[in-house]
Amino acid sequence: MSEFALPGWPFLLLLALLPLGWVLMGSGRIRLPFPDIARLTGSRGRGRFWWWFPAALRSLALGLVIITLVNPVRVWERVESEREGVAIMLAVDISSSMLAEDFRPDNRIEVAKREVIRFVEGRESDWIGLVSFAGEALTMVPGTLDHAVVESAVERLEAGQLRDGTAIGVALATAANRLRDLEPESRIVVLLTDGDNNSGGISPEEATAAAASLGIRVYTIGVGRDGVAPVPVARTAFGYQYANIRVHVNDELLDRMATRTGGIYFRATDPEGLTRIYERINELETTPIKEVRTEERVGMRRQLLIAALALVMLELLVAATRSRRVWT
């Protein structure tokens, strides 16, 4: 884009006089300082070219000089997008009840791991960490932009790595503590469990109040079907021994935790439902994009003067060529 640095309409009016001057000269009413311009009308064929072309070059050069009087500038606008990532802590239940096989052909924990990894793959600009919990909580990844590290940690999650139980309050408090001092304005915890709080020294209500005071949104996910589900109760030389055990997800507790922090509670009763839940969270927590516009202005006066000089030199060359043709 081009514009003029100085008010230039008085000077630009002079450009309109150039074609007017050609018309008047062609009619013989005026004479401008272009040698032999009056002979244009009397020239024929190729000879006529050698009379009007030098004058045209000189007119164009004069036009460029007039334009430089208003100091034209070239403007380049550049737009850069900066992504302000979201800080996310993933809290995943690995208690023994997560081995329940009501999400056949896989158990709950294998389905959860697969969906968590898919969620991480879709959050390219975000800071992500991982907390695993059962009867206690453990920070597996404090938080990183290297998502391959997070995905590897998720793949290694197994039931039995921690003391059994379900410490929902401790898990949320651990995840919120990791988010406390981070710069991103948007900070969330995605907590997945299939049970009710029955372990730990921090209640879910206390952890939720702490998260809310820090401006951390909590999305809670309850997994599992209501009623009984086949759960491994012992391991023999021939594999796991299963028993149908009644499982219970405390929907009311998880819903209160999410609502108090501005998040949402979801319930997944099958693998497809869990897929949709993580997709929904991904849509809700979009990564903010900030546009930075920069403008560069470069004066064109020098380039125009060089072009005008080149036209004058070309006009002199053409005039010299015309003189040789006349003498020969």
C-alpha positions as CSV (number, residue, x, y, z in Angstrom):
1,M,0.0,0.0,0.0
2,S,1.3,3.5,-0.9
3,E,0.4,6.9,0.6
4,F,1.8,10.4,0.7
5,A,3.7,11.7,3.7
6,L,2.8,15.4,2.8
7,P,-0.4,17.0,1.5
8,G,0.2,16.7,-2.2
9,W,-2.9,17.5,-4.1
10,P,-1.5,21.0,-5.3
11,F,1.6,19.2,-6.8
12,L,-0.4,16.3,-8.2
13,L,-2.5,18.8,-10.1
14,L,0.6,19.5,-12.2
15,L,0.4,15.9,-13.4
16,A,-2.9,16.7,-15.1
17,L,-1.3,19.5,-17.0
18,L,1.1,17.1,-18.8
19,P,-1.5,15.3,-21.0
20,L,-3.3,18.7,-21.5
21,G,0.0,20.2,-22.7
22,W,0.4,17.3,-25.2
23,V,-3.1,18.1,-26.6
24,L,-2.4,21.8,-26.9
25,M,1.0,21.2,-28.5
26,G,-0.6,18.8,-31.0
27,S,-3.1,21.6,-31.9
28,G,-0.3,24.1,-32.3
29,R,-1.7,26.5,-29.7
30,I,1.3,26.3,-27.3
31,R,4.9,25.3,-27.3
32,L,6.5,23.5,-24.3
33,P,10.2,23.0,-23.9
34,F,10.3,19.8,-25.9
35,P,12.6,20.1,-29.0
36,D,10.8,19.6,-32.3
37,I,7.6,18.6,-30.7
38,A,5.7,20.7,-33.2
39,R,6.9,18.4,-36.0
40,L,5.0,15.4,-34.5
41,T,2.0,16.0,-36.7
42,G,4.0,16.2,-39.8
43,S,6.0,13.0,-39.2
44,R,5.1,9.7,-40.7
45,G,5.7,6.1,-40.1
46,R,8.8,5.0,-38.2
47,G,10.2,8.5,-38.4
48,R,7.4,9.8,-36.3
49,F,8.4,7.5,-33.5
50,W,11.9,9.2,-33.2
51,W,10.2,12.5,-32.7
52,W,7.6,11.8,-30.1
53,F,9.3,9.1,-28.0
54,P,12.1,11.4,-26.5
55,A,9.5,13.9,-25.5
56,A,7.3,11.2,-23.9
57,L,10.3,10.0,-21.9
58,R,11.0,13.6,-20.7
59,S,7.3,14.0,-19.8
60,L,7.3,10.8,-17.8
61,A,10.5,11.9,-16.0
62,L,8.9,15.2,-15.2
63,G,5.9,13.4,-13.8
64,L,8.0,11.3,-11.5
65,V,9.8,14.5,-10.2
66,I,6.4,16.0,-9.4
67,I,5.4,13.0,-7.5
68,T,8.6,13.1,-5.3
69,L,7.5,16.6,-4.1
70,V,4.8,15.0,-2.0
71,N,7.2,12.4,-0.5
72,P,5.4,9.1,-1.3
73,V,5.9,6.2,1.1
74,R,5.4,2.5,0.8
75,V,3.5,0.9,3.7
76,W,3.9,-2.8,4.6
77,E,1.6,-4.1,7.3
78,R,2.5,-7.4,9.0
79,V,0.2,-9.4,11.2
80,E,1.7,-12.0,13.6
81,S,-0.4,-14.4,15.7
82,E,0.7,-15.3,19.2
83,R,-0.9,-18.2,21.0
84,E,-1.4,-17.8,24.7
85,G,-1.4,-21.4,25.9
86,V,-3.7,-22.8,28.6
87,A,-2.1,-24.4,31.7
88,I,-3.6,-27.9,32.2
89,M,-3.1,-30.5,34.9
90,L,-4.6,-33.9,34.2
91,A,-5.5,-36.0,37.3
92,V,-6.2,-39.7,36.5
93,D,-7.5,-42.3,38.9
94,I,-5.5,-45.5,38.9
95,S,-7.2,-47.3,41.8
96,S,-8.0,-51.0,41.4
97,S,-11.6,-50.3,40.5
98,M,-10.3,-48.7,37.3
99,L,-9.6,-52.3,36.2
100,A,-13.4,-52.9,35.9
101,E,-14.2,-54.2,32.4
102,D,-17.5,-52.5,31.7
103,F,-15.7,-50.6,28.9
104,R,-15.0,-53.8,26.9
105,P,-12.9,-54.9,25.2
106,D,-10.7,-52.8,27.4
107,N,-10.9,-51.9,31.1
108,R,-11.6,-48.3,32.3
109,I,-8.0,-47.3,32.8
110,E,-6.9,-48.4,29.3
111,V,-9.7,-46.5,27.7
112,A,-9.0,-43.4,29.9
113,K,-5.3,-43.5,28.9
114,R,-6.1,-43.6,25.3
115,E,-8.5,-40.7,25.5
116,V,-6.1,-38.6,27.6
117,I,-3.3,-39.1,25.1
118,R,-5.6,-38.0,22.3
119,F,-6.6,-34.9,24.3
120,V,-2.9,-34.0,24.8
121,E,-2.2,-34.4,21.1
122,G,-4.8,-31.7,20.3
123,R,-3.3,-29.1,22.7
124,E,-0.2,-28.0,20.8
125,S,0.4,-24.7,22.6
126,D,-0.5,-25.7,26.1
127,W,1.5,-26.3,29.3
128,I,0.4,-29.8,30.5
129,G,1.1,-31.8,33.6
130,L,0.0,-35.2,35.0
131,V,-1.1,-36.3,38.5
132,S,-2.0,-40.0,39.1
133,F,-3.9,-40.9,42.2
134,A,-5.5,-43.8,44.1
135,G,-5.3,-43.7,47.9
136,E,-2.6,-41.0,47.5
137,A,-1.5,-38.7,44.7
138,L,1.7,-38.5,42.8
139,T,2.9,-35.9,40.3
140,M,4.1,-37.8,37.3
141,V,4.8,-34.7,35.2
142,P,5.0,-31.3,36.9
143,G,4.1,-29.5,33.6
144,T,5.8,-29.1,30.3
145,L,5.4,-28.0,26.7
146,D,7.1,-31.3,25.6
147,H,3.9,-33.3,25.2
148,A,5.8,-36.4,24.3
149,V,6.9,-36.6,27.9
150,V,3.3,-36.4,29.1
151,E,2.1,-39.0,26.6
152,S,4.9,-41.4,27.7
153,A,3.9,-40.9,31.4
154,V,0.3,-41.6,30.6
155,E,1.2,-44.8,28.8
156,R,3.0,-46.0,31.9
157,L,0.0,-45.6,34.2
158,E,-1.1,-48.8,35.8
159,A,-3.3,-49.8,38.7
160,G,-1.3,-50.9,41.7
161,Q,1.4,-48.2,41.4
162,L,0.0,-46.4,44.5
163,R,-1.7,-47.4,47.7
164,D,-5.3,-48.4,46.9
165,G,-8.2,-46.1,47.6
166,T,-9.6,-42.9,46.0
167,A,-8.2,-39.7,47.3
168,I,-10.0,-37.2,45.2
169,G,-9.3,-34.2,47.5
170,V,-5.6,-34.9,47.6
171,A,-5.4,-35.3,43.8
172,L,-7.1,-32.0,43.2
173,A,-5.0,-30.2,45.8
174,T,-1.8,-31.6,44.2
175,A,-2.9,-30.6,40.7
176,A,-4.0,-27.1,41.8
177,N,-0.7,-26.5,43.7
178,R,1.2,-27.2,40.4
179,L,-0.9,-24.6,38.6
180,R,-0.7,-21.9,41.4
181,D,2.3,-19.9,40.2
182,L,2.0,-20.3,36.4
183,E,1.7,-17.3,34.1
184,P,-1.2,-18.3,31.8
185,E,-4.4,-16.7,32.8
186,S,-6.4,-19.8,31.9
187,R,-5.6,-22.7,34.3
188,I,-7.6,-25.8,34.5
189,V,-7.7,-29.3,36.1
190,V,-9.3,-32.3,34.3
191,L,-9.9,-34.9,37.0
192,L,-11.1,-38.4,36.0
193,T,-12.3,-40.9,38.6
194,D,-14.7,-43.9,38.9
195,G,-15.4,-43.7,42.6
196,D,-16.0,-41.6,45.8
197,N,-13.5,-39.9,48.0
198,N,-12.5,-42.4,50.7
199,S,-8.8,-41.6,51.4
200,G,-6.4,-38.8,52.0
201,G,-6.0,-36.0,54.5
202,I,-7.6,-33.3,52.3
203,S,-11.3,-33.3,51.7
204,P,-12.7,-32.6,48.1
205,E,-14.5,-29.5,49.5
206,E,-11.2,-28.0,50.9
207,A,-9.4,-28.7,47.7
208,T,-12.2,-27.2,45.6
209,A,-12.3,-24.1,47.7
210,A,-8.5,-23.7,47.2
211,A,-8.7,-24.2,43.5
212,A,-11.6,-21.6,43.2
213,S,-9.6,-19.0,45.2
214,L,-6.7,-19.4,42.7
215,G,-9.0,-19.0,39.7
216,I,-8.6,-22.6,38.5
217,R,-11.5,-24.2,36.7
218,V,-12.0,-27.9,37.4
219,Y,-13.6,-30.3,34.9
220,T,-14.6,-33.5,36.6
221,I,-15.3,-36.8,34.8
222,G,-17.0,-39.8,36.3
223,V,-16.4,-43.1,34.5
224,G,-18.3,-46.4,34.7
225,R,-21.7,-47.7,34.5
226,D,-24.2,-47.8,37.4
227,G,-24.6,-51.2,39.1
228,V,-22.1,-54.0,39.2
229,A,-19.1,-54.5,37.0
230,P,-16.5,-57.3,36.7
231,V,-13.4,-56.2,38.8
232,P,-10.2,-58.2,39.3
233,V,-10.0,-59.2,43.0
234,A,-7.0,-61.6,42.8
235,R,-4.2,-62.6,40.5
236,T,-3.4,-66.3,40.0
237,A,-0.9,-68.1,37.8
238,F,-3.6,-68.2,35.1
239,G,-4.4,-64.5,35.2
240,Y,-6.8,-62.3,37.1
241,Q,-9.7,-63.6,39.1
242,Y,-12.8,-61.4,38.7
243,A,-15.9,-60.8,40.8
244,N,-19.0,-58.7,40.0
245,I,-18.7,-55.8,42.4
246,R,-21.1,-52.8,42.8
247,V,-19.3,-49.6,41.8
248,H,-20.4,-46.2,42.7
249,V,-19.5,-42.8,41.3
250,N,-20.4,-39.9,43.5
251,D,-22.0,-37.7,40.9
252,E,-23.2,-35.1,43.4
253,L,-19.7,-34.5,44.8
254,L,-18.0,-34.3,41.4
255,D,-20.8,-31.9,40.1
256,R,-20.3,-29.6,43.1
257,M,-16.6,-29.5,42.6
258,A,-16.9,-28.5,39.0
259,T,-19.7,-26.0,39.5
260,R,-18.0,-24.2,42.3
261,T,-14.9,-23.5,40.1
262,G,-16.7,-22.6,36.9
263,G,-16.1,-26.0,35.3
264,I,-18.5,-28.8,34.2
265,Y,-19.1,-32.3,35.4
266,F,-19.3,-35.1,32.8
267,R,-20.4,-38.7,33.1
268,A,-19.0,-41.4,30.7
269,T,-20.7,-44.8,30.7
270,D,-18.9,-46.1,27.6
271,P,-15.7,-45.5,25.6
272,E,-17.5,-43.4,23.0
273,G,-18.9,-41.2,25.7
274,L,-15.5,-40.6,27.2
275,T,-14.2,-39.6,23.7
276,R,-17.0,-37.0,23.4
277,I,-16.3,-35.6,26.8
278,Y,-12.6,-34.9,26.1
279,E,-13.6,-33.4,22.7
280,R,-16.1,-31.2,24.5
281,I,-13.5,-30.0,27.0
282,N,-11.1,-29.3,24.1
283,E,-13.8,-27.1,22.5
284,L,-14.5,-25.2,25.8
285,E,-10.9,-24.5,26.5
286,T,-9.8,-22.9,23.3
287,T,-6.3,-21.4,23.2
288,P,-6.5,-17.6,23.0
289,I,-4.8,-16.1,19.9
290,K,-3.4,-12.5,20.1
291,E,-2.7,-10.7,16.9
292,V,0.3,-8.3,16.8
293,R,0.2,-5.8,13.9
294,T,3.4,-4.0,12.9
295,E,3.7,-1.4,10.2
296,E,6.8,-0.5,8.2
297,R,6.9,2.7,6.2
298,V,9.6,3.2,3.5
299,G,10.1,6.5,1.6
300,M,10.0,6.1,-2.2
301,R,11.5,9.5,-3.1
302,R,14.9,8.1,-3.8
303,Q,13.7,5.3,-6.1
304,L,11.5,7.7,-8.0
305,L,14.3,10.2,-8.6
306,I,16.6,7.4,-9.8
307,A,13.8,6.3,-12.2
308,A,13.4,9.9,-13.5
309,L,17.2,10.1,-14.0
310,A,17.1,6.8,-15.9
311,L,14.3,8.1,-18.2
312,V,16.3,11.3,-18.9
313,M,19.4,9.3,-19.8
314,L,17.2,7.1,-22.0
315,E,15.7,10.2,-23.6
316,L,19.2,11.5,-24.4
317,L,20.2,8.2,-25.8
318,V,17.2,8.1,-28.1
319,A,17.8,11.7,-29.1
320,A,21.4,10.9,-30.0
321,T,20.2,7.9,-32.0
322,R,17.7,10.2,-33.8
323,S,20.4,12.7,-34.7
324,R,22.6,10.0,-36.2
325,R,19.7,8.9,-38.3
326,V,19.0,12.5,-39.5
327,W,22.7,13.0,-40.5
328,T,22.8,9.6,-42.3
